[in-house]
Amino acid sequence: MTTETQNQAPAIFSDLEALIRNCYPDMRPQFQAGAAFLLDNPGEVAVSTMRAIAAKAGVQPSTFVRLAQYLGFAGWADLRALFVERLAGDPKAYAFKAKNIVKRSNSDNLIAEIFAAQRANLDASEPKSADQLLAAAKTLVKAKHVHVAGFRAAFSIAFLLHYLYRLFRSSVSLVNGGAGSLELELRAIAAGDAVVVISFAPYSAEAVRVADAAKLAGSKLIALTDSVVAPFALKADHTILFSHDSPSFFPSMAAATAVAESLIELVISIDDEKAVKRLEIAERDLHRTGAYLRPNSK
């Protein structure tokens, strides 16, 4: 499909997303860059000019015209109409505007700028992730065993997710590949399990390997990432997005942390009293064994 193949134009946004995800691996690089921007920034597409989003996507404006035709539309206006319709039906999508906060120059107050970036990432991530969070939580509740994987910068989020889950369920493992053990850990993934993979650009090669193993084993794959067309997100049963823009040299993990915590809270709410009871037992044991300091202890 590397030529200007004519597809049937989708009538609704969800069908457009499915079509792009299906065609994405076969698209030429310029189309991939444009398509990724469309799906990762739907609110901005709805209110910005083609020239403006082309500049942000790093492609020529004509790329979006050809991409629209490739997807079965007569032109850019018809493709953009689906984004406008989506925005009108989902007021939360306006949260993407919050990302503009970090573009304001504030070199005299780096602390304020960094905190503004964190708030912007949280506001931008909520509408991106809300729809998928509940579905992913239901998948985790049904899973026989949950495997959580995140490498390098994403490891902190994977560890947090594993730690919180472990407080009320023992059927969870952290995949870390320490001492060259990744292949051994992947062998434990089985049908009926759920695998949570966390990664963002530039994507970890190990994260893709875990995702491949999950699909090969017939388990459910949940992707926590920054793009619906991330290499492992294309294979995922649920894709939960977070933003990580930052004025610092390192990506912000605030929104990823919020997504992980939200996912755990939803799991507890679905599992109801059983999860709460197990959490109470775990907390009591932590106090009993001295893991937590008692008040006034020295």
Stockholm file with secondary structure:
# STOCKHOLM 1.0

chainA/1-298         MTTETQNQAPAIFSDLEALIRNCYPDMRPQFQAGAAFLLDNPGEVAVSTMRAIAAKAGVQPSTFVRLAQYLGFAGWADLRALFVERLAGDPKAYAFKAKNIVKRSNSDNLIAEIFAAQRANLDASEPKSADQLLAAAKTLVKAKHVHVAGFRAAFSIAFLLHYLYRLFRSSVSLVNGGAGSLELELRAIAAGDAVVVISFAPYSAEAVRVADAAKLAGSKLIALTDSVVAPFALKADHTILFSHDSPSFFPSMAAATAVAESLIELVISIDDEKAVKRLEIAERDLHRTGAYLRPNSK
#=GR chainA/1-298 SS CCSCCCCCCCSSHHHHHHHHHHHGGGSCHHHHHHHHHHHHCHHHHHHSCHHHHHHHHTSCHHHHHHHHHHTTCSSHHHHHHHHHHHHHHCGGGGGGGGGGGGGSCCTTCHHHHHHHHHHHHHHHHHHHHHHHHHHHHHHHHHCSCEEEEECGGGHHHHHHHHHHHHTTCSCEEEECCGGGCHHHHHTTCCTTCEEEEECCSSCCHHHHHHHHHHHHHTCEEEEEESCTTSTTGGGCSEEEECCCCCSSSSCCCHHHHHHHHHHHHHHHHHHTHHHHHHHHHHHHHHHHTTSSCCTTCC
#=GC SS_cons         CCSCCCCCCCSSHHHHHHHHHHHGGGSCHHHHHHHHHHHHCHHHHHHSCHHHHHHHHTSCHHHHHHHHHHTTCSSHHHHHHHHHHHHHHCGGGGGGGGGGGGGSCCTTCHHHHHHHHHHHHHHHHHHHHHHHHHHHHHHHHHCSCEEEEECGGGHHHHHHHHHHHHTTCSCEEEECCGGGCHHHHHTTCCTTCEEEEECCSSCCHHHHHHHHHHHHHTCEEEEEESCTTSTTGGGCSEEEECCCCCSSSSCCCHHHHHHHHHHHHHHHHHHTHHHHHHHHHHHHHHHHTTSSCCTTCC
//
